[in-house]
Amino acid sequence: MVAFEKIVKNLQNLVHHVVEACMELIHNGFALVGIAVLFSTIALIARPDLRETAETQLVGWLQQRQFELKGILPGGVDPMDRATARSPSELSKSQASLAHWLSKKYRVAKEPLSALVTEAHDVGKRSNLDPTLILAVMAIESGFNPFAESPVGAQGLMQVVTKVHRDKYETYGGHLTAFDPVTNLRVGVKVLQDCIKRGGSVEQGLRLYVGAANLLDDGGYVAKVLAEHGRLQLVASGQSVPYSSPNNNANAMSTNAPANVRTVTSSAQDS
């Protein structure tokens, strides 16, 4: 009987120690999770680009889950959720002025331009770039044609060389998103931001962006972008600025620069 009681007591002690060990592991596990969440939060606050990537991936995952749970195919999404358009009445006065002016000059509907102006301001704030500079680059690069492509593979609104910056598109769903206006804008701004940082000035950054950093002639690219930038700044400030429709060759940078400029963009943009 005594031996049996000892066995029972030993088993109880063993179970007690096992439970304590498990509780300790759980406690430490929660502590590690808390620390990981804390550092992740700090990283997302300090790095807006990481936060933007995380938000994009989360939205994509949630949409996919909705499709799986409700049996709705992507084609069943409300077209308004896919449209790059916004009513100019929803914009601030300066932003609405920009959308109206660009619409008249480049013969593009005000609604998609309103969405691009809004996005340029949002991305510009996160990237510490003047939104009117971003819009000026779009204007000179593609004339606001989201499907523009140069002979060397520069694509979309910002004429990013997709084959060089393919990795930057992966977080948005792959290289074909180069033809999504908002995605192309965001990737293009990232490339432009890197070029300006490497070049040390806006002017030199633009030369890097177009691939003319080591050339004597940039085809007037920098002057055109800065001139348009200046006009857009005046428009945003409420001043009346005359506009004229761009010539038929202004829809892609490949026609505004010497033939050898864009051919070196693939190395210049990413070097």
C-alpha positions in Angstrom: 0.0 0.0 0.0 2.8 2.4 0.9 4.6 1.6 -2.3 1.4 2.3 -4.3 1.0 5.7 -2.6 4.6 6.6 -3.4 4.0 5.7 -7.1 0.9 7.9 -7.1 2.7 10.7 -5.4 5.6 10.5 -7.9 3.2 10.6 -10.8 1.4 13.6 -9.4 4.8 15.4 -9.0 5.7 14.4 -12.5 2.5 15.8 -13.9 2.9 18.9 -11.9 6.4 19.5 -13.2 5.3 18.8 -16.8 2.4 21.3 -16.4 4.7 23.9 -15.0 7.2 23.4 -17.9 4.4 23.8 -20.4 3.1 26.9 -18.8 6.6 28.3 -18.8 7.0 27.6 -22.5 3.7 29.2 -23.3 4.6 32.2 -21.2 7.9 32.6 -23.0 6.2 32.0 -26.3 3.8 34.8 -25.7 6.6 37.1 -24.6 8.5 36.3 -27.8 5.4 37.0 -29.9 4.9 40.3 -28.1 8.5 41.3 -28.8 8.2 40.3 -32.4 5.0 42.3 -32.8 6.6 45.3 -31.1 9.7 45.3 -33.4 7.4 44.7 -36.5 5.3 47.7 -35.6 8.4 49.9 -35.1 9.7 48.7 -38.5 6.4 49.5 -40.2 6.3 52.9 -38.7 9.9 53.7 -39.6 9.7 52.2 -43.1 6.6 53.5 -45.1 7.6 51.4 -48.1 7.4 48.2 -46.0 4.1 49.3 -44.6 2.8 49.9 -48.1 4.0 46.5 -49.2 2.4 44.8 -46.2 -0.9 46.6 -46.8 -0.9 45.6 -50.4 -0.3 41.9 -49.6 -2.9 42.0 -46.8 -5.5 43.4 -49.1 -4.7 40.9 -51.7 -5.0 38.0 -49.2 -8.3 39.3 -47.9 -9.7 39.6 -51.4 -8.6 36.1 -52.2 -10.2 34.8 -49.0 -13.4 36.6 -49.9 -13.4 34.9 -53.3 -12.8 31.5 -51.7 -15.4 31.8 -49.0 -18.2 33.3 -51.2 -17.3 31.6 -54.4 -16.9 34.9 -56.2 -14.4 35.0 -59.0 -12.2 38.1 -59.4 -14.3 39.1 -62.4 -17.2 39.5 -60.0 -15.6 42.4 -58.2 -17.4 45.7 -58.4 -15.8 47.5 -61.5 -15.6 50.6 -59.4 -13.0 48.8 -57.2 -10.9 48.3 -60.3 -11.3 51.7 -61.9 -8.5 54.2 -61.6 -10.9 57.2 -61.4 -12.1 59.7 -58.9 -14.5 62.6 -59.0 -12.6 66.0 -59.2 -15.1 67.3 -56.6 -13.6 65.1 -54.0 -10.1 66.8 -54.4 -8.7 69.8 -52.7 -8.8 73.1 -54.7 -5.1 72.8 -55.7 -5.4 69.2 -56.6 -8.6 69.8 -58.6 -6.8 72.6 -60.5 -4.0 70.2 -61.4 -6.4 67.6 -62.6 -8.3 70.1 -64.7 -5.2 71.7 -66.2 -3.5 68.3 -67.1 -6.8 67.1 -68.5 -7.0 70.0 -70.9 -3.3 69.9 -71.9 -3.0 66.1 -72.4 -6.5 65.4 -73.5 -7.1 62.8 -70.7 -10.4 62.6 -68.8 -10.4 64.4 -65.5 -11.6 61.4 -63.4 -8.5 59.2 -64.0 -6.3 62.2 -63.7 -7.9 63.1 -60.4 -7.1 59.6 -59.1 -3.5 60.0 -60.3 -3.1 63.5 -58.8 -4.4 62.1 -55.4 -2.0 59.2 -55.6 0.9 61.4 -56.5 0.3 63.6 -53.4 0.0 60.5 -51.2 3.1 58.8 -52.5 5.0 62.1 -52.7 4.3 62.7 -49.0 5.6 59.2 -48.1 8.6 59.6 -50.4 9.4 63.2 -49.6 9.0 64.2 -53.2 7.1 67.1 -54.6 3.9 65.6 -56.1 4.1 68.1 -59.0 7.5 66.7 -59.9 6.0 63.2 -60.0 3.2 64.5 -62.2 5.7 66.3 -64.4 7.7 63.1 -64.9 4.5 61.2 -65.9 3.6 64.0 -68.3 6.9 64.0 -70.1 7.4 60.2 -69.9 4.1 58.9 -71.2 1.7 61.8 -71.7 -0.5 60.0 -69.0 -0.8 56.9 -71.3 -0.7 53.9 -68.8 0.0 51.5 -71.7 2.9 53.3 -73.3 6.0 51.3 -74.1 9.3 52.4 -75.4 11.5 50.4 -77.9 13.7 49.2 -75.0 10.9 48.1 -72.7 10.2 51.1 -70.6 6.5 50.7 -69.7 3.5 52.5 -68.2 2.9 56.0 -66.9 6.4 56.4 -65.4 8.1 54.4 -68.2 9.9 52.1 -65.8 12.1 49.5 -67.4 10.1 46.5 -66.2 12.8 43.8 -67.0 15.2 45.7 -64.6 12.7 46.4 -61.8 10.7 43.2 -62.1 11.3 42.5 -58.4 9.6 45.7 -57.4 6.4 44.6 -59.1 6.3 41.2 -57.3 4.8 42.7 -54.2 2.0 44.0 -56.3 1.2 40.8 -58.1 3.9 40.4 -60.7 5.5 42.3 -63.7 2.2 42.7 -65.5 1.1 45.2 -62.9 3.4 47.6 -64.7 0.3 48.4 -66.7 -1.7 49.2 -63.6 -1.5 53.0 -63.3 -1.3 53.2 -59.6 1.3 50.4 -59.3 3.4 51.9 -62.1 3.3 55.2 -60.4 4.4 53.8 -57.0 7.3 51.8 -58.6 8.3 54.7 -60.7 8.4 57.0 -57.7 10.6 54.5 -55.9 13.0 54.4 -58.8 13.0 58.2 -59.1 13.6 58.5 -55.4 16.6 56.2 -55.6 18.0 58.1 -58.6 17.7 61.4 -56.9 19.4 60.0 -53.8 22.3 58.6 -55.9 22.6 61.7 -58.0 22.5 64.2 -55.1 20.1 66.5 -56.8 16.8 66.5 -58.7 18.5 67.4 -62.0 21.1 64.7 -61.7 18.5 62.2 -60.5 16.4 62.9 -63.6 19.4 62.3 -65.8 19.9 58.9 -64.0 16.2 58.1 -64.3 16.3 58.6 -68.1 19.6 56.9 -68.5 21.6 59.9 -69.6 23.9 60.3 -66.6 27.0 59.5 -68.6 25.9 61.2 -71.8 26.6 64.7 -73.0 23.0 65.1 -74.3 19.8 64.0 -72.5 17.7 65.1 -75.4 16.3 68.0 -73.4 14.6 65.6 -71.0 15.6 67.3 -67.7 14.7 70.8 -69.0 11.3 69.5 -70.2 10.5 67.9 -66.9 11.6 70.9 -64.8 9.7 73.3 -67.1 6.5 71.2 -66.7 7.2 71.0 -63.0 7.4 74.7 -62.7 4.1 75.1 -64.6 2.4 72.6 -62.4 3.6 74.4 -59.3 2.0 77.6 -60.6 -1.2 75.8 -61.3 -1.3 74.3 -57.8 -0.8 77.7 -56.3 -3.9 79.0 -58.1 -2.3 80.9 -60.9 -3.6 80.9 -64.4 -1.1 79.1 -66.7 -1.7 78.8 -70.5 -1.5 75.3 -71.9 -1.2 73.9 -75.3 -1.7 70.3 -76.4 1.5 68.3 -76.6 2.7 67.3 -80.0 2.0 63.8 -81.2 5.5 62.6 -80.4 5.3 63.5 -76.7 3.6 60.4 -75.5 6.8 58.4 -74.8 10.2 59.4 -73.7 11.8 57.4 -76.4 10.7 60.1 -78.9 11.9 63.0 -76.8 15.5 61.8 -76.2 18.3 60.6 -78.5 18.0 57.0 -79.5 20.9 56.0 -77.2 19.4 57.6 -74.1 16.8 55.0 -73.3 19.0 52.1 -74.4 21.1 52.6 -71.3 18.3 53.2 -68.9 18.2 49.5 -67.9 21.6 49.9 -66.3 21.3 53.5 -65.2 18.1 53.2 -63.3 19.3 50.2 -61.2 23.0 50.8 -60.9 
